[in-house]
């Protein structure tokens, strides 16, 4: 039974599902825009800001003295806004994303003074 199935599909001549999906979802050449060089700089700066924020939050782990876990966790939770920003950055303009996510980051830090993360 299984040997007859590939023969039947070959006789019909239907393309495979992957080829059919690829042909339908391929963007038109005119719709593809090259990425400007300043956008690459903004992306690198955004990832660098996230890495510096995580390093700033976790630095007390490696320094001598008392480790304040609540402060580390609240800082890392506020850093989730940076991760969300990086996730939506390719879909919207950089100015709009900065206008949305920087106030959200500030609000997250400010609200954690009243409602602690841990």
C-alpha positions in Angstrom: 0.0 0.0 0.0 2.7 2.5 0.9 4.7 1.7 -2.3 1.7 2.8 -4.4 1.4 6.2 -2.8 4.6 7.9 -4.1 3.8 6.4 -7.6 0.3 7.9 -7.5 1.6 11.3 -6.5 4.3 11.3 -9.2 1.6 10.4 -11.8 -0.6 13.3 -10.8 2.4 15.7 -10.9 1.5 17.9 -7.9 4.3 19.9 -6.4 5.3 19.2 -2.8 3.7 21.2 0.0 7.0 23.0 0.7 7.3 24.2 -2.9 3.7 25.3 -3.0 4.0 27.3 0.3 7.3 28.8 -0.8 5.8 30.0 -4.1 2.9 31.6 -2.3 4.8 33.3 0.5 7.9 34.5 -1.3 8.0 38.4 -1.3 8.1 40.2 -4.6 11.5 41.7 -5.4 10.0 45.2 -5.4 8.7 44.7 -1.8 12.1 43.9 -0.3 13.9 47.0 0.9 17.6 47.0 1.9 18.3 47.8 5.5 19.9 51.3 5.9 23.3 51.5 7.7 21.9 53.6 10.5 19.4 50.9 11.3 22.3 48.4 11.9 23.8 51.0 14.4 20.5 51.3 16.2 20.1 47.5 16.5 23.7 47.2 17.9 23.1 50.0 20.3 19.8 48.4 21.5 21.5 45.1 22.1 24.4 46.8 23.8 21.9 48.7 26.1 20.3 45.4 27.1 23.6 43.7 27.8 24.8 46.7 29.9 21.5 46.7 31.8 21.7 43.0 32.6 25.4 43.4 33.6 24.5 46.4 35.9 21.8 44.3 37.6 23.9 41.2 38.1 27.2 42.9 39.0 26.5 42.7 42.8 26.6 38.9 42.5 30.3 39.1 41.6 31.3 41.9 44.0 32.3 41.3 47.6 29.6 42.2 50.1 25.9 41.5 50.6 23.8 40.5 47.6 20.4 42.1 47.4 18.4 39.5 45.5 15.2 41.7 45.4 17.1 44.5 43.7 18.6 42.1 41.1 15.2 40.6 40.3 13.4 43.9 40.0 16.1 45.3 37.7 16.0 42.2 35.5 12.2 42.4 35.4 12.4 46.0 34.2 14.9 44.8 31.6 12.1 42.7 30.0 10.9 46.0 28.5 14.2 46.1 26.6 13.6 42.5 25.3 10.1 43.5 24.1 11.5 46.6 22.5 14.0 44.4 20.5 11.2 42.1 19.5 9.1 44.8 17.9 11.9 47.0 16.6 11.9 45.6 13.1 8.1 46.1 12.7 7.8 49.8 13.7 10.0 52.9 13.3 12.8 53.5 15.7 11.4 56.8 16.9 8.0 55.4 17.6 9.4 52.4 19.4 11.7 54.6 21.6 8.7 56.9 22.3 6.7 53.8 23.5 9.3 51.7 25.3 11.5 54.2 27.1 8.5 55.6 29.1 7.4 52.0 29.8 10.9 51.2 31.1 10.8 54.3 33.3 7.3 53.4 34.5 8.4 49.9 35.3 11.3 51.1 37.5 9.1 53.8 39.1 6.2 51.5 39.9 8.5 48.9 41.5 9.1 51.4 44.3 5.5 51.0 45.3 5.0 47.3 44.4 8.2 45.4 44.8 9.1 42.6 42.4 9.8 40.1 45.1 
